[in-house]
Amino acid sequence: MLPNAAWINFLRKYGPSAANDNMYDETIEQSRKRAGVEPLLLPTPYLNDAFVCLTQDKPISVILSGTAGDGKTYYCRQLWQMLGGKAEDWADDSQATQGMYVVARDGRQIHIIKDLTEVEKGIAKTIIARMSKDFADPSSNRLYVVAANHGQLYEQWLPVLATSPAAAAAWKSIEDQLVDGEPQTDVPVRVFDLSKRPSADSMKAVLDAVLLHPRWNLCDGCELNQQSTPCPIIENRRRLLGDHNGAVFSGRLQQLMELSTQNNQHIPVRQQLMLVSNILLGHADAKDNLMSCADVHSFQTNGTVWKASPYGNAVGENLSPRKRRNREIFEKFERLGLGHETSNRLDRLLTLGADDPDLRPDYEMLVASDPVYGNTVPWQAAQRAYLENGDYDIGDEALAFKTQIRLQRQRLFFTLPAEKSKQYAAWDLTVYQNAEMFLGVLDSLREGKPAPQELARTLVRGLNRIFTGELLEMHDSLVLATAGSYSQSRTNQLYEAEIAVRPTRGEAISVVHRDPRGASLRVQLMRPSDLEPVDLFLTCLRFEFLVRVSEGALPSSFSLECYEDILAYKSQVLSALQRRREIEGETVGDGLTLRFIEVMEDGRVRPHAVEVHL
């Protein structure tokens, strides 16, 4: 048996196989013990805080919330052992009473409910009512650790609210913490929402946990590493560690997780483990599309190691379309269009670079220098057929030029160094062509640096085009226009006001830091002490939409959702404008002046006034 087969087989269980649907903490732990491998040290940033809550001088109960796959059961098991519980008792379901594991600590009983939905329906109301009373009673000798998804918490508490004032008070405290993320003092129970942790942070922790596991040391003396063709599993780990082109690969993965967070799309740890496992072990010809050690020699022999490309695996190229759609992480990544979106500069390099003297140095560095996943035999054959015959999609799907160039785009997106990434517009290979600018703004704001005013002007030009329905070139002020009412009309000809970008008499438009999560476009109509500014939270999607509109194109890849988001924001700004008028005491005289928008040749607006006598 190959020396590290047990570890690789265990790692396969995290991948996108049919068995993964049931890979919760309990079954993963059982599999780990059978394989005889050391546990993965998964990210638990709130674990010590939860332990302190339960053991401090005035202890309080803990609720662990989050989405499926965030590690709530893993947290419960860790807390059980930290509090003195035995690992073998946790693995034995018969040790649970009424769905709760109980451990004694400092004269108190700590009840751990690893899944609130596992409590029998007949006694759930009684347990929740009792828990709620114990939460607020400092003399109670019972503490609780409760794990439940957001929806499950509400569903379980709702039937008790009308009959138990203690449950109603507890729920208010829980709900406030889920919304605000801050501990409450009225009912002493602490809620830890595991889904609030930025996905980029947990991605780095998951990569470290998997790639630095001590079991990889057993691969050093493996016979598969002595072949002329490298073992694809070890090669993929090496690339994720950063031994190939620095840490660009892992850095790109963290950037993609950051973009998901900024789009309000949380990626649970379970999905991130699935992603890393698939990157390391993915291969279209392997059982469940995941390699085992036993598969490697045949792939080395038959020349299909290229199908184990970690860059294609990152977006699920090794999986069938149905499997990709049914796995959250790959379904989200598929929406990026990575490999399907094109960059003219990169495509020119890939097709002509080997023969073009101007491009050849970059081609040698970026393609020819990577014989494992770059300058492969199938790529050379597909490239030659395309240049000689124009064959783009003729022949075997995997060997056709359209497939091979897609794989090359994916590989280059994950490997281009910083200077080449800008030169060849790497982010053009995704639907988020302006992501690099967006991420740079986030970094600056988090470091306490102001966003460049030029960025605000770019976004304002996009807003002006949407707010008016005209191809305006104005960027130094925001034009507010309507269609005779505050409706969300596509074309707006009635001029209402302009808000200056540069601070002027209390007006200003800027990009500001919005809590730890991200950035907002802020429109300020008066001094903040007189009127609250109106903020638009800049998701990556909204940012991309506004920048592309500002540049003169309304991308078809965006849905109406973006457009409607901006019109809803326009309504908020118009409402603030009305409040400003009320504060300033504007009055209507004997006549009514309608000001129509007149678009000048330079793309600027000039109001054209028409007097209407009443």
N, C-alpha and C positions, 0 to 999 in steps of 0.2 A: 504494500500500500504506500502511496506517495505520502511524504512526511507531513504535509499540511492539509490533507484531504478533509479531515474532520472540521477544521476551522472554515474552509471554503464552503463545505456543505452547510454549516451553520449560517454563514453569511448569506447563502442563497435564500434562506427562509425570510430574509427581510426584503427580497426582491419582488418584482411584480408578477409572481406566480399565482395560480388559483388558490394555493394554500395560504397566501398572505392575507386573504380576507379574514382569517381567524387568528392572525398573528398578534394577539394581545399580550400584555405583560405576562400573564400566567403561562400561556403556551410557549412563549419565547423562553421563559426561564426554565421550563421543563426540557425544551430542546437543548438549551445550553448545557444543562447538567448531563444529559445523555451524551452530548458531544465531548464533554470533559474539557471545555474551554473556559478561560477567564471571562467574567462578564464585561460587557461594553459599559464604560463609564459615561452615561448619557448626561446632557446638560440639565442641571437642576438648580437654577439661579435663586429660586425662592425657598429651597429646602431648609437652609439654616434659619431663615426668618420664621418659617412655620414651626420649626423645632423650638425656637425661643418663645414663641407665643404659648406653646403648650407647657413650658417648663419654667417660665419666669416667676417672680415672687407673686404676682397676681395673674395667674395663667388665664388664657382665653381660648375658646374653641377656634377651629380652622375649617374653612370651606375651600376646597380646591375645584375651581371651575375652568372652563375652556372647551375647545372643540374636540371631537373625537380624534385621538392620536396625539394629543399634546403631552401625554405621560402622566395622567392623573393617578392611575393605578400604580405606576412605577414610583411616584412620590409616596403613595400610601405604604407601599412595601418598605421603602427606605425609612420612613418615619417609624414604622412598626419595629424595625430592627434597632434604630437609634434609641427608641424608648425602652428597649429591653426585651422585646418579643423575639421568639425563636423562629428562625427561617423555616424549619420543618412544620411548625404550627401554621404559618401563613400559607404554606402550600397545601394544607389539609383543610378542605372546605368544611369538614365536620366540626372544626374548631370555631366556626362562626355561629353566633346565636342571633336569630332574627336579622340575619344579614350583616351582623357587626362582629368585628374582632375586638377583644377587650384585653388591655394590658394595664397592670397596676403600676402607678408611679407617684411617689411622694404622697401617699395616702389618698390618691384619687384614682378613679377608673377612667381610662381614656378609651373611648369607643371609636373604632375606625370603620367607616362604611365606605368600602372601595368603589361601590357603584350604587347610588341611591335607588336606581330602578330595580335592583335585585331584592330590595326589601319587599316582603309580601304585601300585596295591596290591602289585605284585611287589617294589617296592623300599622300601615304606613302613616295614617293620620295620627294615631296615638303616639308613635315615635317622634313625629315632627312636632307635635304639640309639646311633648316632654322635652325635646331638644331645645325648643324655643324658650321654655321657662328656665332651663339650665343655663342657656346663654347669658341671661340677664341676672342670674342669681350668683353673686360672688361666694356664697356659702355652700353651693352645690359641690358634691364630691365627684361629679361627672363632667368630663370634657369630651369633645367630639372632633373627629376629623371626617369630613364628608366630601366625597368626590362625586361630581355630577356635571353634565354639560349645561350650558346656559338654559336651554329649553326645558331640560329635565328638572332643574331647580324650580322653575316657575310652575310646571305641571304638578309637581309634588306638593308645593306649598299652597297653591291656589285653593284646593278644597278645604283647607284648615283656616284660612284667613277670617272667614265670617264667624267662626265659633271660638276662636282663640285670640284674644287681644295680644298675648305674648308672641304668637306666630305672626300676627300682622306687624308688630313692632320689629321683630327679627327680619321679616321680609323687607321692610323699608330700608333697614340698615344694609342688607345684602344687595338690594337693587341699587342703592346709592353708590355702593362701592364698585359694582359692576359698571356703572355709568362713569363715575368720576375717577375710579382707581385709587381712592384715598381711604385710609382706615377711618371708621366712625367711632364716636365716643358714647353715643346714646345707648346702643346695644353692643356690649363687648364681644363681638365675633369678628374675626379677620378673614376677608375673602382674598384669595390669591387667584387672579385670572391668568392662567398659563398662556392663553392666546395673545396676551398683550406684549409678550417679549418679541422684539423685532426678529423677523425670520432670518435676516442676514447674520445676526449674532448666533442663533442656534445652528445655522448652517455651518459656521466655522467650528463650533463645538462638536457637531456630528462628524465632520471631516476628521478632526483630530482624534475623536474616539475610535473611529474605524481604521484610519490609516496608521495610527501609532500603536495599535493593539500589539502586545508582545508576541502573539502567535505568528506574526509575519516573519519573525526571525527563523522559523522552521523552513522557510522557503530558500534560505541561503544555500543549502547543500542539495537542493532538489535536482534530479537529473533533467527536468524540463528546462532548467536554466542553462544547461550545457549545450543546447542545440544551436545551430546556426541561426535559426529563426527564434526570436525571443518568446518567452512565455507571455501571452497577452495579458494574463491577470497581473503578473508582476510589472509588465510594461505600463499597464493602465494605472497601477498604484504609483509607480515612479512619476508619471506625468501629473497625477493629482497632487503629489507631494511637492511638485515644482522643480523636479530635476530636468524638465524639458521646458525651455523658455521661461524660466523663473516661476513665479506664482501666478501667472496670468490666468490659468485654467480655474483654479480655486477662487481667484479674485472675481472672475466673470460670474461664477455660480453665485457668489455672495451678492454681486450687483443685481443679478436677476431676482434674487430673493428680496433685495431692497426695493426693487421696482414693484414686486407683488405686494409688499407691505404698504408702499405708497399708493397703491391702487385699492387699498382696503381688502386685500386678499391674503388671508393668513395661511401659511404653509405649515402644518403640524410637523412635529419631529418624526412621527411615523412615516410621513410622506418623504421627508428628507432622507431618512434611512433607506427607503425604497430607491430613491434617486441615486445615492452613493453606491448601493449594492449593484444597481443596474449598470452604472458607469464602469465599475470594476469587472463585472462578470457577464455583461450582455453579449450575446452572439445569436444571430438569427437562426443558425442551424443547430443550436444546443437544445436539449430538453428544457421546456418552459422558457426558452430563449435566454437561459442563464448557464454559463459554463461551470462545470466541476473540473477538478484536477484531471479526472479520467478523460475528459474531452480534449484537453490541450494538445496532446501529441498528434491526434488525427488532424487537427486544424493546422498544426505546424507542417504536417506532411502533405496535406492536400492544397496548401497555399491559400487558405481562407482566413488567416489571422486578421486580414484587413477588415473583415466583417465584425471584429470585436472593437472597432474604433470607439474609444471612450467619448469622443465628441459627438458622434452619432447616437451613442447610447444615452447621452445626457438629454436628448430630446426624444428618446424612444424609437430610434430607427430600427432597432432589433426586434421591435414588437409589431404585431399586426395592427392595422388601424382600429379595430374593435378594442383591442387591449389598451391602446393609447387613450381612447375615449373613456374607458372605464377606470382609468387610474388618474386621480385628481392632479397629481404633479405633472404628468405628461400631457394631460388635456390642457392645463394652463400653459405649459411650454409650447404646445403646438400652436396656440394662438399667437405666439411671437412671430410665427412665419419664418423661423430660423432655417436658412437654407433655401427657402422658396422665394423670399424677398431677395432682390439682386442689388449689387453694387457694380456700376459700369466699370469702374477702375479695377476692381478685383477680378471681375469676369474677363476683362481684357488681359490681365496678368496671367490668369489660369489658362486661357485659350492660346495666347500668342507669346507668352513670356519665354518659353523655351527657345524660340527662334528669333525674338526681337532683341537686338543688341542693347537697346535702352532698358528693357525690362529684365534681361537675363540675370543680372546680379541679384535682384529681388526674388526672381523665380528660383534661383539656386538656393537662396537663403530660406525662403518660406515654403517651398514645395520639394525641390530635389533633395534637400538635406534630411528629409524624413521618409526613409524607405519603408517604414512599417505601416504608416497610415496616410502618408502623403503621396510620394512618387511610387505608387504600387503598380503592379503589372496590369490590373484592370483599369486603373486610371490612364496609364500610358496608351493602352489599346483603345479606350473610349475616346481619348483626346485625338489620337491619330485618325480614327474613323470619322470623327466630326470634322477635322480639318480637311481631310481628303474627299469625303463624300457628303458632308453635311448631315450625317446621321445623328439626330438628336435623341430619338427615343425608339430606334429600331433595335430589335433583338431582345435578349434576356433583360428583364427589368433591372436586375441588380447590376448588370454590366453596361447598361445604356448610358450615354453621355449625360443625360438629364439627371440620372441618379448619382453618377460619379461626381458631377460638378456640385450637386447639392451637398454631398459628403465633404467636398473640399471647402465649400463655404462655411459649413459648420465647424470644421477643423480650424480654419483660419480665424473665425470669430473667437474661438476659445484659446488661440495661441498667439495672435498678433501682438508684438510688443507695443508699448505706448506710442512711440513715434510712428510706427507703421500703421497702427490702428487709426490714427488721424489721417495719415496720407491716403489710405485706402478706404476710409469711411466705413469702418467695421460695423458700426451700428446701423448702417443702411441695410444690413442683412437681416434686420428685424423690423417690425412695424414701428418701433420706437426709435426713429432716426435721430431724435434730439435727446436721447437718454443720457449721453455723456455730459451735455450741458446741464441737464436736470440734476444729475448726481453731483456735479461740481458745485452747483448752487447749494444743494443740501449740505455738502461738506463745509462750505464757507460759512453758512449760517450757524452750523453747529459749533464752529470754532469761534463764534462771536464776531465774524466779519460781516459787513453789510453786503447785500446783493448788489451787483452793478446796476446803476440806474438805466443803462441801456437795455437790460433785460426787461424792466418794467415797461419801457417804451415799446419793445417788441410785442409784449403781451397786450398792451393797450391798443396797438394797431390791429391785432387780431380781434379784440373786443369791439372796436369801432366798426369793423366790417360786418360782424354778426349783429351788433345792436342796430345798425342802420340798414343793412341789406345792400350796402353800396361798397364798391372797391376803393375805399378811402386809403390815403397814404399817411394820414395823420397819426402821430405817435407821441406828441408832446401834451396832448389833452384827450380826455375821454369824452366822446360825444354821446349825450343822452337824447334819444329820439323815440317818439311813439307814433302810432297810427291813428291818433285822435283819442285814444284811451290807453290805459296801461295794459293793453293786451300783448300777447306774445306773437305779434305779427312778424312775418318774414321781411316785409318791406316797411320802413318807417320814415315818413317824410316830415313829420312835425318836430321841429327843433325844441328841446326843453332846456338844456344847459350844457356847459362844458366844465369838466373837472381837470384842473392842471396837474400834470405829473410832478413837476418841480414844486416844492412847498411854497404856497402863495396864499396868504390871508386864511390860514387854517386848512386849505385844500392841499392834498398830496396823494400820490399813488406810488406804492412801493411793494417790494417782495420782502416779507418778514418771516422770522422763525415762528413756527407754530408748535409749541410744546416739543417734546423729544421726537415726535413722529415726522414732522416735515415742514413745509412752507406754505404760506398763503399769499395771495395777491390782496393787498389792503387798499381800499378806496376810502379816503378820509375827506368828508365834505366840510367839516368844521373842526375846531379844536376838540380832541377827545373828551374834554371835560364838559363840552356843550352837546355833543352828539357822538354816539358810538360809531366807530368806523365799520365798514362793511367788508367782511373777509370772504374770499373764495379759496377754499382749501385746494391746493394744487396737487391733485393726483397726477401720476405720470401720464395717464391718458388725457386729462384736461390740458396739461402742459403741452403735450405733443399736438393736440388739436389746435390750440391757440397759436403755437409757433408756426404750424403749417399754413393755417389760414393767414397769418401775418405775412408769410412768404408768398402768398398768392394762390394757394391751392387748397381746395377742400377735399381731403383724401377720402376716396370711396371706401377704404378699409374701416372707417369709423362709422359707428351706428348713429342714429338720431339721438341716442342717449346723451352724447356730448353736447350736441346742439341745444337740446332741451335744458341741460344743466346750465348752460351759459345764459339762456333766456330767463331761467328762474333766478339766476344771480342778477340779471338786469332788473327784474321786478323788485328785488331787494334794494338795489341802488336807487331806483325811482322812488320807492317808499321813503328812503332816507332823504332824498331830495325834497319830497313833500314835507317831511318833518322840519327840514331846515327852513323852508319857506314859512312854516307856521311859527317857528322860533323867531325868525327875523321880521315877522309881521307883514308879509307881502299882502297887498290888497288889490282888488279888481276895481277899476274905475268905471266910467260910463261906457267905455268901449272895450272890445276884446281884440288883442293883437295876436294873430297867428303867425308864427315864424316857420317858414318852410325851409328845408335843407336844399341848398344849391351847391352842387359839387363842381369845383373849379377844375381847370385843366391839370393843375398840379396835384389833384387828388385830395385837396383840402376842402373844408366845408365853410360856406358863408351863409348865415341865416338871411332869408329874404322875408321881410315883414309885410303882412297884409292886415289892415285895420278892418275890423268888423264892428259896426255900430249896433248897440243893443237898443 
